[in-house]
Amino acid sequence: MKNTKLFPFERNNYYYGKLLSAEDFELEQRYGNDKRRMLSRLLDGCGVVAGLSVVDIDEQTISIEAGVALDAYGREIVVDKPFVQRLSDIDGFVSESRKGGRYVYLCIEYDEEEADRVFNITDEPVPKNSAEYSHGHIRENFHLYLTAQEPVRQLPAAARLYEQEHTFQPVEDVTIRHIVPRFVQAGKTARIHIRIENLGRRNLSFSYDLILNHFASGGQPRIHVTFDEMLFERTGVYDLYFPVGVSDTEGESAGVSVDPETVKLSLSGQLQEAVLNGEVNSQIVREDVAQAVADYHYRTAMEELFAKSGEAIYLARIFLVRAADTFLIERITGMPFGQYIYSGVLADASTRLLREMEPAESYAPEKAVQKPEPGRVSVSAKEESLLVAQGVCEIALTSPARRGDRFFSGDILHGLGIGDVTITLGMEKISGHIVYGSSEVYEQTREEGIDAELAADLSPENGSFTIGLRLITETSERVARIHWMAVRSSAQKEEEIGERKLFIKPNVLELSVREAYTLEAVCQNMAEKAVRWSVQEHGGTVDEHGLYTAPGVPGVYEVMAQSVAFPDVRASIYVLVRE
């Protein structure tokens, strides 16, 4: 019963003396299955419910962990125990590997198979197209396959309710996505999200102008976008955010598009021909955005079910290193398109966690901190030098900006490394004076300019922070200039947050025979960054500084890096050496 047609619903009408056939019993099963699947699809969506992680067993074998998913028809896909398979034995590998791409996607779909072959014991003539033997059971199963084709709709099912995107693929291995809210509130602020993926080996840099329609940034209908991968830790996926103001025109579409005359894109310094065409739009509404999203869901959910998109569930993106007729699994990234189902249990846990994390209204006296007397400064016996970084951040405001409106900056790298730092913020006035703290203190002598409360949200694990402001009075100013200063002790040990990790840059390398290249070891959450380099036997040489020299024989060779302070933390890359 690999059924994809859920409607119309039809069930048996029983009466005394009714002769039941195989078709009647199949109808009985189909009626219950179709109703359950319809409700699962409408109430829960499509995606992974639990488990189904993909890990590499060796260079050519993967394992899919036990788990459950719902497909686009509401059918349950169950992997009841870990499933181990060589990548070359999965459907689609031969056809996709011939294309020579850097990676393939592992997808899973619902499947059925006949089981328990039995003898047909009826005395009646065997019906046409029937066999003397049949199968007593139908076993529900799953089918894995590989593809290089990305899904038509990149956003997860839930995100499609409140976001829209437009995808550009200007050059091979590079994808740029513009993501905007599906609905924005008239006269308020919104956020443009640009997601960049570079799955190639060359560093990406680009710049272009965004043309804004019914959006504004600092009062201007344009945003200049620049990106240089060399300024980021190499992860392959990067996110940029731009706050914008929304016009006060209800019912219009607010759009974002690229000015093609301003596009400049380079790979490792070499200018590329790139075309970025297309627009993505938001609907301007007067009511609450959450209500607009709910109305959209009720209006379109049934249409989406009838559309029967049959979209696959993408479990992993598998990167490959190819050499002649063989291949190696370089790395695996799970759930590349975030196709998860957010269950009620998870929602309840998140709500409870947020409630537990709320700050207490009062503190016990014994935990109070003893403060120095007013007018006196407490100095430690051993003076320590301080590391200081400072800068100016400009935050675009909507016009007019009303009292109580909140605005936020993007991530700001303070440059003092990971760990705790102290952030001081000051608002620049029109006169050039800088007011630190709340400007309400100087209410009697308030200068012209923006009056706002300032706050900083520190991210110790990333070495960055964001600035937020809340307006105390209405203002017609378009840009807020905020001076910031970050301070930390030079003697403070770099805080080790989270799991210790070690990466090697680049993550894949191609060299000619006897060619040399300096590798870089990136230590995460480790204060001690010394590493010990090594290479497999007959795989060339590597010195203590990471300078690798390829051997004189072509092949694929592994280069390893191991933390000196934490020997269990290590990383490796494969080097493809060609003639």
Order of alpha helices (4+ residues) and beta strands (2+ residues): alpha-beta-beta-beta-beta-beta-beta-alpha-beta-beta-beta-beta-beta-beta-beta-beta-beta-beta-beta-beta-beta-beta-alpha-beta-beta-alpha-beta-beta-beta-beta-beta-beta-beta-beta-beta-beta-beta-beta-beta-beta-beta-beta-beta
